[in-house]
Amino acid sequence: MRDRCTPKGLRRRGSVVGLVLVDQDGTIADFERALLDAFRAEHPGAPFIDVANRREVSARKQYGPEWGPAVDAIMKTEGFYLSLPVITGVPRAFDEMLEAGHEVFVCTSPLSGTRWCMPEKLAWVEQHLGKSWVDRVIITKDKTLVGDPFRRCVLVDDRPGVDGLVKPPPWRQVLFDAPYNQTAQGPRLISWADWRQVLAQYL
């Protein structure tokens, strides 16, 4: 198995099977583990919330008014986004999706209030997926503006109910499994090893 996946050049429209948009934080990059580790290192005596007990999409909100600002500060620290571990199976799954004929793009939203987030997201992709994947990163505050209504298209994202200006969005959302989205309805991808079984019906 290769450590990095290498995307082929963009295919002609007619040869593409489906369009796969993939969120970054919490979907291919282990945001929760990195945040918890950084929080415990910065505040060793503070109460913390184990990843399995996270119930809010926003860690800042769940940590509350006392420790939420500390969480926010960590997320805005230089080096945080680059430090996120890659989630198991991502490079192989990305390779397999490309080999199956799908177009695959990382579609991620930037954190406001920090100059480090966007460049580190791109650097993370280069480090974990390979340099050629940087050209397949879409950074946007509104993911409903991305996609093709005339093509079979999915968005894999850990955040339930992604919405925006375009209604309905041009993609079908598939939830990437996380402790804080267990009550959400809809198709769910628990492991990248299972992408074929879960995404096939929408592509």
Residue frames as a rotation matrix with the C-alpha (Angstrom) as fourth column:
MET 1
0.572 0.820 0.000 0.00
0.820 -0.572 0.000 0.00
0.000 0.000 -1.000 0.00
ARG 2
-0.195 -0.655 0.730 1.34
0.600 -0.669 -0.439 3.41
0.776 0.352 0.523 -0.91
ASP 3
-0.500 -0.045 -0.865 1.89
0.805 -0.390 -0.446 6.02
-0.318 -0.920 0.231 1.77
ARG 4
-0.482 0.326 -0.813 0.60
-0.276 -0.937 -0.213 8.72
-0.831 0.122 0.542 -0.55
CYS 5
0.196 0.603 0.773 -1.96
0.702 0.464 -0.540 8.69
-0.684 0.649 -0.332 -3.28
THR 6
-0.758 -0.534 -0.374 -1.23
0.076 -0.642 0.763 10.27
-0.648 0.550 0.528 -6.63
PRO 7
0.283 0.957 -0.054 -4.20
0.064 -0.075 -0.995 11.67
-0.957 0.279 -0.082 -8.55
LYS 8
-0.322 -0.264 0.909 -4.30
0.908 0.187 0.376 11.27
-0.269 0.946 0.179 -12.26
GLY 9
-0.999 -0.024 -0.033 -4.98
0.011 -0.937 0.350 14.32
-0.039 0.349 0.936 -14.40
LEU 10
-0.358 0.930 -0.083 -8.51
-0.456 -0.252 -0.854 15.63
-0.815 -0.268 0.514 -14.51
ARG 11
-0.676 0.153 0.721 -10.62
0.532 0.778 0.334 13.35
-0.510 0.609 -0.607 -16.67
ARG 12
-0.871 0.482 0.097 -12.97
-0.192 -0.515 0.835 14.34
0.452 0.709 0.541 -19.44
ARG 13
-0.460 0.755 0.467 -16.50
-0.873 -0.288 -0.394 14.86
-0.163 -0.589 0.792 -18.17
GLY 14
0.384 0.721 -0.577 -17.93
-0.833 0.540 0.122 11.86
0.400 0.433 0.808 -19.98
SER 15
-0.055 -0.498 -0.865 -15.42
-0.063 0.867 -0.495 9.44
0.996 0.028 -0.079 -18.45
VAL 16
-0.803 -0.248 0.542 -16.13
-0.505 -0.199 -0.840 10.35
0.316 -0.948 0.035 -14.83
VAL 17
-0.508 0.630 -0.587 -18.26
0.575 0.756 0.313 7.96
0.641 -0.178 -0.747 -12.81
GLY 18
0.632 0.725 -0.275 -19.01
0.691 -0.367 0.623 10.31
0.351 -0.583 -0.733 -9.92
LEU 19
-0.051 -0.582 0.812 -17.83
-0.094 -0.806 -0.584 13.39
0.994 -0.106 -0.014 -8.09
VAL 20
0.456 0.107 -0.884 -16.69
0.783 0.423 0.456 12.91
0.423 -0.900 0.109 -4.49
LEU 21
0.135 -0.356 0.925 -16.18
-0.330 -0.896 -0.297 15.93
0.934 -0.265 -0.238 -2.24
VAL 22
0.304 -0.128 -0.944 -14.48
0.730 0.668 0.144 15.11
0.613 -0.733 0.297 1.04
ASP 23
0.899 0.031 0.437 -14.31
-0.256 -0.773 0.580 17.29
0.356 -0.633 -0.687 4.12
GLN 24
0.002 -0.991 -0.132 -10.91
-0.190 0.130 -0.973 17.58
0.982 0.027 -0.188 5.81
ASP 25
-0.715 -0.349 0.606 -11.12
-0.609 -0.113 -0.785 18.12
0.342 -0.930 -0.132 9.59
GLY 26
-0.291 0.596 0.749 -12.77
-0.704 0.397 -0.589 15.17
-0.648 -0.698 0.304 11.29
THR 27
0.790 0.607 -0.083 -13.15
-0.472 0.517 -0.714 13.25
-0.390 0.604 0.695 8.03
ILE 28
0.751 -0.626 -0.210 -9.63
0.239 0.554 -0.798 12.65
0.616 0.549 0.565 6.71
ALA 29
-0.402 -0.855 0.328 -7.65
-0.068 -0.330 -0.942 14.52
0.913 -0.401 0.075 9.39
ASP 30
0.034 0.421 -0.906 -8.12
0.810 0.520 0.272 13.50
0.586 -0.743 -0.323 13.04
PHE 31
-0.147 0.008 0.989 -9.10
-0.158 -0.987 -0.016 16.89
0.976 -0.159 0.147 14.44
GLU 32
0.770 0.586 0.254 -10.59
-0.332 0.027 0.943 15.53
0.545 -0.810 0.215 17.67
ARG 33
0.706 -0.567 -0.424 -7.53
0.698 0.658 0.283 13.53
0.119 -0.496 0.860 18.73
ALA 34
-0.269 -0.852 0.449 -5.16
0.710 -0.491 -0.505 16.40
0.651 0.183 0.737 17.96
LEU 35
0.059 0.371 0.927 -7.32
-0.301 -0.879 0.371 18.89
0.952 -0.300 0.060 19.85
LEU 36
0.945 0.322 -0.065 -7.60
-0.058 0.357 0.932 16.69
0.323 -0.877 0.356 22.93
ASP 37
0.396 -0.875 -0.279 -3.87
0.899 0.432 -0.078 15.99
0.189 -0.220 0.957 22.99
ALA 38
-0.387 -0.544 0.745 -3.03
0.422 -0.823 -0.381 19.68
0.820 0.167 0.547 22.63
PHE 39
0.396 0.624 0.674 -5.55
-0.371 -0.563 0.739 20.69
0.840 -0.542 0.009 25.29
ARG 40
0.954 -0.026 -0.299 -4.22
0.260 0.565 0.783 18.21
0.149 -0.825 0.545 27.83
ALA 41
0.057 -0.998 0.013 -0.64
0.946 0.050 -0.319 19.26
0.318 0.030 0.948 27.10
GLU 42
-0.387 -0.159 0.908 -1.46
0.148 -0.983 -0.109 22.97
0.910 0.093 0.404 27.48
HIS 43
-0.065 0.496 0.866 -3.75
-0.879 -0.439 0.186 22.56
0.473 -0.749 0.465 30.50
PRO 44
-0.604 -0.299 -0.739 -2.71
-0.137 0.952 -0.273 19.37
0.785 -0.064 -0.616 32.33
GLY 45
-0.965 0.223 -0.134 -4.88
0.180 0.200 -0.963 20.09
-0.188 -0.954 -0.233 35.39
ALA 46
-0.573 0.780 -0.253 -8.01
-0.799 -0.600 -0.041 21.07
-0.184 0.178 0.967 33.52
PRO 47
-0.027 0.646 0.763 -11.10
-0.057 0.761 -0.646 18.90
-0.998 -0.061 0.017 33.08
PHE 48
-0.737 -0.257 -0.625 -11.20
-0.623 -0.099 0.776 17.43
-0.262 0.961 -0.087 29.59
ILE 49
0.425 0.896 0.131 -13.73
-0.656 0.404 -0.638 15.67
-0.624 0.185 0.759 27.39
ASP 50
-0.473 -0.583 0.660 -12.60
0.001 0.749 0.662 12.38
-0.881 0.314 -0.354 25.94
VAL 51
-0.861 0.089 -0.500 -13.21
-0.507 -0.205 0.837 11.99
-0.028 0.975 0.222 22.21
ALA 52
-0.782 0.571 -0.251 -15.80
0.460 0.799 0.387 9.27
0.422 0.188 -0.887 22.83
ASN 53
-0.209 0.702 -0.681 -17.81
0.891 -0.150 -0.429 11.72
-0.403 -0.696 -0.594 24.97
ARG 54
-0.928 -0.102 -0.358 -17.91
-0.040 -0.929 0.369 14.59
-0.370 0.357 0.858 22.53
ARG 55
-0.264 0.929 0.259 -21.57
0.801 0.361 -0.477 15.46
-0.537 0.082 -0.840 21.88
GLU 56
0.660 0.408 -0.631 -21.37
0.027 -0.852 -0.523 18.87
-0.750 0.328 -0.574 20.17
VAL 57
0.702 -0.432 0.566 -19.87
0.665 0.112 -0.739 19.50
0.256 0.895 0.366 16.74
SER 58
0.402 -0.530 0.747 -18.28
-0.247 -0.848 -0.469 22.61
0.882 0.003 -0.472 18.25
ALA 59
-0.018 -0.507 -0.862 -15.68
0.799 0.511 -0.318 21.67
0.602 -0.694 0.396 20.87
ARG 60
-0.854 -0.289 0.432 -15.65
0.047 -0.871 -0.490 25.29
0.518 -0.398 0.757 22.02
LYS 61
-0.069 0.929 0.362 -19.35
-0.681 -0.309 0.664 25.08
0.729 -0.201 0.654 22.83
GLN 62
0.596 0.336 -0.730 -19.12
0.163 0.839 0.519 21.78
0.787 -0.428 0.445 24.69
TYR 63
-0.336 -0.796 -0.504 -16.18
0.761 0.086 -0.643 22.95
0.555 -0.600 0.577 26.81
GLY 64
0.517 0.740 -0.431 -18.32
0.850 -0.382 0.362 25.88
0.103 -0.554 -0.826 27.91
PRO 65
0.879 -0.072 0.471 -17.48
-0.003 -0.989 -0.145 29.45
0.476 0.126 -0.870 28.93
GLU 66
0.773 -0.611 0.172 -14.64
-0.303 -0.118 0.946 28.44
-0.558 -0.783 -0.276 31.26
TRP 67
-0.094 -0.876 0.473 -12.54
0.079 0.467 0.881 26.31
-0.992 0.120 0.025 28.92
GLY 68
0.668 0.436 0.603 -14.03
0.622 0.116 -0.774 27.09
-0.407 0.893 -0.194 25.51
PRO 69
0.897 -0.369 -0.241 -11.68
-0.432 -0.848 -0.308 30.08
-0.091 0.380 -0.920 24.99
ALA 70
0.009 -0.930 0.368 -8.70
-0.601 0.290 0.745 27.79
-0.799 -0.228 -0.556 25.67
VAL 71
0.094 0.127 0.987 -9.95
0.557 0.816 -0.158 25.38
-0.825 0.565 0.006 23.01
ASP 72
0.942 0.312 0.128 -10.40
0.290 -0.558 -0.777 28.28
-0.171 0.769 -0.616 20.60
ALA 73
0.575 -0.793 -0.202 -6.85
-0.712 -0.606 0.355 29.48
-0.404 -0.060 -0.913 21.27
ILE 74
-0.162 -0.625 0.764 -5.43
-0.071 0.780 0.622 26.03
-0.984 0.046 -0.171 20.48
MET 75
0.386 0.404 0.829 -7.27
0.740 0.401 -0.540 25.90
-0.550 0.822 -0.144 17.16
LYS 76
0.992 0.010 0.128 -5.82
0.081 -0.818 -0.569 29.29
0.099 0.575 -0.812 16.24
THR 77
0.485 -0.874 0.047 -2.25
-0.319 -0.127 0.939 28.39
-0.814 -0.470 -0.340 17.19
GLU 78
0.274 -0.496 -0.824 0.41
-0.953 -0.022 -0.303 28.10
0.133 0.868 -0.478 14.51
GLY 79
-0.726 -0.649 -0.228 1.07
-0.648 0.756 -0.090 24.47
0.231 0.083 -0.970 13.72
PHE 80
-0.364 0.613 0.701 -2.21
-0.529 0.484 -0.697 23.03
-0.767 -0.625 0.148 15.00
TYR 81
0.647 0.720 -0.250 -3.81
-0.607 0.288 -0.741 22.15
-0.461 0.631 0.624 11.66
LEU 82
0.185 -0.671 -0.718 -0.56
-0.812 0.308 -0.496 20.77
0.554 0.675 -0.488 10.34
SER 83
-0.688 -0.527 0.498 -0.28
-0.726 0.506 -0.466 18.49
-0.006 -0.682 -0.731 13.39
LEU 84
0.296 0.900 0.319 -3.53
-0.866 0.394 -0.308 16.57
-0.403 -0.185 0.896 12.75
PRO 85
-0.624 -0.479 0.617 -2.95
-0.213 0.864 0.455 12.84
-0.752 0.153 -0.642 12.25
VAL 86
-0.566 0.442 -0.696 -4.30
-0.752 0.071 0.656 11.29
0.339 0.894 0.292 9.07
ILE 87
0.207 0.734 0.647 -7.33
-0.830 0.481 -0.281 9.07
-0.518 -0.479 0.709 9.63
THR 88
-0.493 -0.465 0.736 -6.71
-0.178 0.881 0.437 5.39
-0.852 0.084 -0.517 8.94
GLY 89
-0.148 0.384 0.911 -7.32
0.708 0.684 -0.174 4.27
-0.690 0.620 -0.373 5.38
VAL 90
0.533 0.451 -0.716 -7.56
-0.058 -0.825 -0.562 7.67
-0.844 0.341 -0.414 3.73
PRO 91
-0.278 -0.664 -0.694 -4.68
-0.755 -0.296 0.585 7.47
-0.594 0.687 -0.419 1.21
ARG 92
-0.908 -0.060 0.416 -5.71
0.136 0.894 0.426 4.01
-0.397 0.443 -0.803 0.07
ALA 93
0.002 0.992 0.128 -9.38
0.679 0.093 -0.728 4.96
-0.734 0.089 -0.673 -0.25
PHE 94
0.366 0.082 -0.927 -8.51
-0.389 -0.892 -0.233 8.06
-0.846 0.445 -0.295 -2.26
ASP 95
-0.706 -0.662 -0.250 -6.39
-0.555 0.298 0.777 5.94
-0.440 0.687 -0.578 -4.59
GLU 96
-0.747 0.443 0.496 -9.19
0.494 0.869 -0.031 3.43
-0.444 0.222 -0.868 -5.00
MET 97
0.277 0.894 -0.353 -11.81
0.354 -0.437 -0.827 6.10
-0.893 0.104 -0.437 -5.73
LEU 98
0.050 -0.350 -0.935 -9.64
-0.749 -0.633 0.197 7.57
-0.661 0.691 -0.294 -8.46
GLU 99
-0.890 -0.453 0.050 -8.94
-0.329 0.715 0.617 4.14
-0.315 0.532 -0.786 -9.92
ALA 100
-0.412 0.834 0.368 -12.70
0.651 0.552 -0.522 3.49
-0.638 0.024 -0.770 -9.98
GLY 101
-0.425 0.169 0.889 -13.12
0.819 -0.347 0.457 6.54
0.386 0.923 0.009 -12.22
HIS 102
0.636 0.697 -0.331 -14.41
0.772 -0.560 0.302 9.07
0.025 -0.447 -0.894 -9.69
GLU 103
-0.071 -0.588 0.806 -13.21
0.171 -0.803 -0.571 12.63
0.983 0.097 0.158 -9.41
VAL 104
0.436 0.128 -0.891 -12.18
0.874 0.175 0.453 13.33
0.214 -0.976 -0.036 -5.82
PHE 105
-0.101 -0.429 0.897 -11.65
0.077 -0.903 -0.423 16.72
0.992 0.027 0.124 -4.19
VAL 106
-0.490 -0.059 -0.870 -10.94
0.872 -0.005 -0.490 17.80
0.024 -0.998 0.054 -0.63
CYS 107
-0.072 0.575 0.815 -13.63
0.263 -0.777 0.572 20.38
0.962 0.255 -0.095 0.21
THR 108
-0.200 -0.189 -0.961 -12.92
0.963 0.141 -0.228 22.17
0.178 -0.972 0.154 3.47
SER 109
0.717 0.493 0.493 -14.03
0.354 -0.867 0.351 25.27
0.600 -0.078 -0.796 5.35
PRO 110
-0.365 -0.920 0.144 -11.46
0.345 -0.277 -0.897 27.61
0.865 -0.277 0.419 6.91
LEU 111
0.196 0.322 -0.926 -11.53
0.980 -0.104 0.171 28.75
-0.041 -0.941 -0.336 10.53
SER 112
0.558 0.052 0.828 -11.99
0.263 -0.958 -0.117 32.50
0.787 0.283 -0.549 10.82
GLY 113
0.929 -0.125 0.348 -9.68
-0.352 -0.587 0.729 34.54
0.113 -0.800 -0.590 13.01
THR 114
0.391 -0.861 0.324 -6.40
-0.015 0.347 0.938 32.79
-0.920 -0.371 0.123 12.25
ARG 115
0.437 -0.304 -0.847 -3.94
-0.875 -0.361 -0.322 33.22
-0.208 0.882 -0.424 9.42
TRP 116
-0.563 -0.774 0.289 -2.51
-0.716 0.632 0.298 29.74
-0.413 -0.040 -0.910 9.91
CYS 117
0.088 0.686 0.722 -5.55
-0.259 0.716 -0.648 27.63
-0.962 -0.130 0.241 9.06
MET 118
0.880 0.395 -0.264 -5.65
-0.335 0.122 -0.934 27.80
-0.337 0.910 0.240 5.25
PRO 119
0.235 -0.836 -0.497 -1.94
-0.882 0.032 -0.471 27.43
0.409 0.548 -0.729 4.49
GLU 120
-0.580 -0.467 0.667 -1.64
-0.740 0.645 -0.192 24.61
-0.341 -0.605 -0.720 7.01
LYS 121
0.414 0.767 0.491 -4.60
-0.314 0.626 -0.713 22.77
-0.854 0.141 0.500 5.49
LEU 122
0.844 -0.154 -0.514 -2.82
-0.508 0.077 -0.858 22.84
0.172 0.985 -0.013 2.13
ALA 123
-0.191 -0.980 0.049 0.47
-0.922 0.162 -0.352 21.80
0.337 -0.113 -0.935 3.71
TRP 124
-0.200 0.210 0.957 -1.31
-0.616 0.733 -0.289 18.93
-0.762 -0.647 -0.017 5.48
VAL 125
0.829 0.557 0.046 -2.71
-0.285 0.493 -0.822 17.65
-0.481 0.668 0.567 2.19
GLU 126
0.513 -0.714 -0.476 0.72
-0.683 -0.003 -0.730 17.78
0.520 0.700 -0.489 0.57
GLN 127
-0.384 -0.731 0.564 2.30
-0.923 0.288 -0.255 15.99
0.024 -0.619 -0.785 3.53
HIS 128
-0.348 0.317 0.882 -0.24
-0.428 0.784 -0.450 13.18
-0.834 -0.534 -0.137 3.84
LEU 129
0.620 0.664 0.418 -1.64
0.105 0.458 -0.883 12.77
-0.778 0.591 0.214 0.32
GLY 130
-0.133 -0.744 0.654 1.11
0.893 0.196 0.405 14.13
-0.429 0.638 0.639 -1.88
LYS 131
-0.714 -0.300 -0.633 1.96
0.139 -0.946 0.292 17.36
-0.686 0.121 0.717 -3.69
SER 132
-0.929 0.339 0.149 -0.35
0.130 -0.077 0.988 16.75
0.346 0.938 0.028 -6.66
TRP 133
-0.206 0.908 -0.364 -3.37
0.940 0.288 0.185 16.67
0.273 -0.304 -0.913 -4.33
VAL 134
-0.586 -0.033 -0.809 -2.94
0.434 -0.856 -0.280 20.34
-0.684 -0.516 0.516 -3.43
ASP 135
-0.943 0.233 -0.237 -4.54
-0.328 -0.542 0.774 21.14
0.052 0.808 0.587 -6.81
ARG 136
-0.398 0.838 -0.373 -7.61
0.265 0.495 0.828 19.18
0.878 0.231 -0.419 -5.67
VAL 137
-0.574 0.202 -0.794 -8.30
0.793 -0.105 -0.600 21.21
-0.204 -0.974 -0.100 -2.54
ILE 138
-0.179 0.606 0.775 -11.33
0.346 -0.699 0.626 23.53
0.921 0.380 -0.084 -2.46
ILE 139
-0.747 -0.081 -0.660 -11.49
0.659 -0.229 -0.717 25.93
-0.093 -0.970 0.225 0.48
THR 140
-0.513 0.670 0.537 -14.89
0.030 -0.611 0.791 27.56
0.858 0.422 0.294 0.95
LYS 141
-0.897 0.289 0.334 -17.17
-0.406 -0.242 -0.881 28.82
-0.174 -0.926 0.334 3.68
ASP 142
0.114 0.992 0.051 -20.20
-0.763 0.120 -0.635 27.48
-0.636 0.034 0.771 1.79
LYS 143
-0.748 -0.484 0.453 -19.92
-0.176 0.804 0.567 23.92
-0.639 0.345 -0.687 0.49
THR 144
0.194 0.880 0.434 -23.30
0.443 0.316 -0.839 24.11
-0.875 0.355 -0.329 -1.25
LEU 145
0.604 -0.048 -0.796 -21.62
-0.575 -0.717 -0.393 26.32
-0.552 0.695 -0.461 -3.86
VAL 146
-0.500 -0.838 -0.217 -19.41
-0.821 0.379 0.427 23.38
-0.276 0.392 -0.878 -4.83
GLY 147
-0.398 0.335 0.854 -20.57
0.134 0.942 -0.307 20.44
-0.908 -0.008 -0.420 -6.93
ASP 148
-0.902 0.117 -0.416 -22.40
-0.431 -0.158 0.889 19.63
0.039 0.980 0.193 -10.13
PRO 149
-0.205 0.911 0.358 -26.20
-0.640 0.152 -0.753 19.17
-0.740 -0.383 0.552 -10.17
PHE 150
0.571 0.416 -0.708 -25.93
-0.820 0.326 -0.470 17.26
0.036 0.849 0.528 -13.46
ARG 151
-0.191 -0.697 -0.691 -23.50
-0.410 0.696 -0.589 14.68
0.892 0.171 -0.419 -12.12
ARG 152
0.731 0.357 -0.582 -23.78
0.315 0.579 0.752 12.10
0.606 -0.733 0.310 -9.37
CYS 153
-0.206 -0.770 0.604 -22.11
-0.156 -0.584 -0.797 13.84
0.966 -0.258 0.000 -6.48
VAL 154
0.635 0.357 -0.685 -21.56
0.602 0.328 0.728 13.20
0.484 -0.875 -0.007 -2.77
LEU 155
0.085 -0.604 0.792 -20.13
-0.578 -0.677 -0.454 15.20
0.811 -0.419 -0.408 0.10
VAL 156
0.317 -0.087 -0.944 -18.52
0.646 0.749 0.148 13.12
0.695 -0.657 0.293 2.86
ASP 157
-0.312 -0.308 0.899 -18.54
-0.312 -0.860 -0.403 15.28
0.897 -0.406 0.173 6.00
ASP 158
-0.684 -0.003 -0.729 -18.66
0.605 0.556 -0.570 14.73
0.407 -0.831 -0.379 9.76
ARG 159
-0.919 0.361 -0.159 -20.85
-0.198 -0.772 -0.604 17.78
-0.341 -0.523 0.781 10.36
PRO 160
-0.432 0.824 0.367 -24.57
0.790 0.542 -0.288 16.90
-0.436 0.166 -0.884 10.24
GLY 161
0.496 0.866 0.060 -26.84
0.779 -0.414 -0.470 18.87
-0.382 0.280 -0.881 7.93
VAL 162
-0.625 -0.740 -0.249 -24.29
0.492 -0.621 0.610 20.87
-0.606 0.259 0.752 5.99
ASP 163
0.439 0.810 0.390 -26.22
0.861 -0.255 -0.440 23.72
-0.256 0.529 -0.809 4.36
GLY 164
-0.655 -0.637 -0.406 -25.75
0.446 -0.760 0.472 27.08
-0.610 0.128 0.782 2.70
LEU 165
-0.510 0.419 -0.751 -27.08
-0.553 -0.829 -0.087 29.34
-0.659 0.371 0.654 -0.02
VAL 166
-0.582 0.253 -0.773 -27.90
-0.695 0.340 0.634 26.62
0.423 0.906 -0.022 -2.56
LYS 167
-0.560 0.503 0.658 -31.05
-0.384 0.546 -0.744 24.66
-0.734 -0.670 -0.112 -1.70
PRO 168
0.937 -0.265 0.227 -31.06
0.040 0.728 0.684 21.80
-0.347 -0.632 0.693 -2.30
PRO 169
0.125 -0.966 -0.228 -27.28
-0.639 -0.254 0.726 21.40
-0.759 0.054 -0.649 -2.53
PRO 170
0.397 0.020 -0.917 -25.82
-0.894 0.234 -0.382 19.75
0.207 0.972 0.111 -5.64
TRP 171
-0.588 -0.636 -0.501 -24.58
-0.442 0.771 -0.459 16.74
0.678 -0.049 -0.734 -3.65
ARG 172
0.668 0.665 -0.334 -25.89
-0.079 0.510 0.857 14.03
0.740 -0.546 0.393 -1.36
GLN 173
0.019 -0.694 0.719 -24.28
-0.926 -0.283 -0.248 14.22
0.376 -0.661 -0.649 2.06
VAL 174
0.516 -0.016 -0.857 -22.81
0.246 0.960 0.130 11.08
0.821 -0.278 0.499 3.59
LEU 175
0.803 -0.182 0.567 -21.92
-0.579 -0.463 0.671 11.48
0.141 -0.868 -0.477 7.26
PHE 176
-0.118 -0.842 -0.527 -18.46
-0.097 0.538 -0.838 10.45
0.988 -0.048 -0.145 8.33
ASP 177
0.568 0.523 -0.635 -19.02
0.462 0.436 0.772 8.77
0.681 -0.732 0.005 11.66
ALA 178
-0.593 -0.683 0.426 -18.15
-0.039 -0.504 -0.863 10.74
0.804 -0.528 0.272 14.82
PRO 179
-0.714 0.303 -0.631 -19.33
0.699 0.366 -0.615 10.66
0.044 -0.880 -0.473 18.46
TYR 180
-0.693 0.400 -0.600 -21.09
0.006 -0.829 -0.560 14.02
-0.721 -0.391 0.572 18.07
ASN 181
-0.559 0.541 -0.629 -23.21
-0.829 -0.339 0.445 13.04
0.028 0.770 0.638 15.04
GLN 182
-0.994 0.072 0.082 -24.75
0.062 0.991 -0.118 9.80
-0.089 -0.112 -0.990 16.33
THR 183
-0.297 0.953 -0.062 -28.31
0.307 0.033 -0.951 11.16
-0.904 -0.302 -0.302 16.42
ALA 184
-0.279 0.149 -0.948 -28.18
-0.759 -0.639 0.123 12.47
-0.587 0.755 0.292 12.85
GLN 185
0.470 0.553 0.688 -30.06
0.065 0.755 -0.652 10.59
-0.880 0.351 0.319 10.14
GLY 186
0.735 -0.122 -0.667 -28.87
-0.670 -0.284 -0.686 9.63
-0.105 0.951 -0.291 6.68
PRO 187
0.822 -0.470 -0.321 -26.18
0.236 0.795 -0.559 7.50
0.518 0.384 0.765 5.05
ARG 188
0.774 -0.536 0.338 -23.06
-0.572 -0.361 0.737 7.04
-0.273 -0.763 -0.586 7.16
LEU 189
0.503 -0.734 -0.456 -19.46
-0.074 0.490 -0.869 6.06
0.861 0.471 0.192 6.45
ILE 190
0.990 -0.097 0.106 -17.85
-0.094 0.117 0.989 4.52
-0.109 -0.988 0.106 9.52
SER 191
0.178 -0.967 0.180 -14.51
0.143 0.207 0.968 3.57
-0.973 -0.147 0.176 8.00
TRP 192
0.107 -0.206 -0.973 -12.74
-0.865 -0.502 0.011 4.56
-0.490 0.840 -0.232 4.80
ALA 193
-0.871 -0.410 0.271 -12.25
-0.267 0.857 0.440 0.85
-0.413 0.311 -0.856 4.13
ASP 194
-0.371 0.835 0.407 -16.01
0.626 0.548 -0.554 0.71
-0.685 0.049 -0.727 3.48
TRP 195
-0.522 0.174 -0.835 -16.27
-0.383 -0.923 0.048 3.53
-0.762 0.344 0.548 0.96
ARG 196
-0.943 0.149 -0.299 -17.34
-0.239 0.321 0.916 1.25
0.232 0.935 -0.267 -1.91
GLN 197
-0.611 0.737 -0.289 -20.29
0.765 0.643 0.022 -0.25
0.202 -0.208 -0.957 -0.05
VAL 198
-0.177 0.548 -0.818 -21.52
0.653 -0.556 -0.514 3.10
-0.736 -0.625 -0.259 1.29
LEU 199
-0.340 -0.038 -0.939 -20.91
-0.321 -0.934 0.154 5.50
-0.884 0.354 0.306 -1.57
ALA 200
-0.928 -0.156 0.337 -21.63
0.227 0.481 0.847 3.20
-0.295 0.863 -0.411 -4.53
GLN 201
-0.176 0.954 0.243 -25.40
0.953 0.227 -0.201 3.74
-0.247 0.196 -0.949 -4.46
TYR 202
0.592 0.382 -0.710 -24.96
0.302 -0.921 -0.245 7.51
-0.748 -0.070 -0.660 -4.78
LEU 203
-0.170 -0.739 -0.653 -22.26
-0.552 -0.477 0.684 7.44
-0.816 0.476 -0.327 -7.46
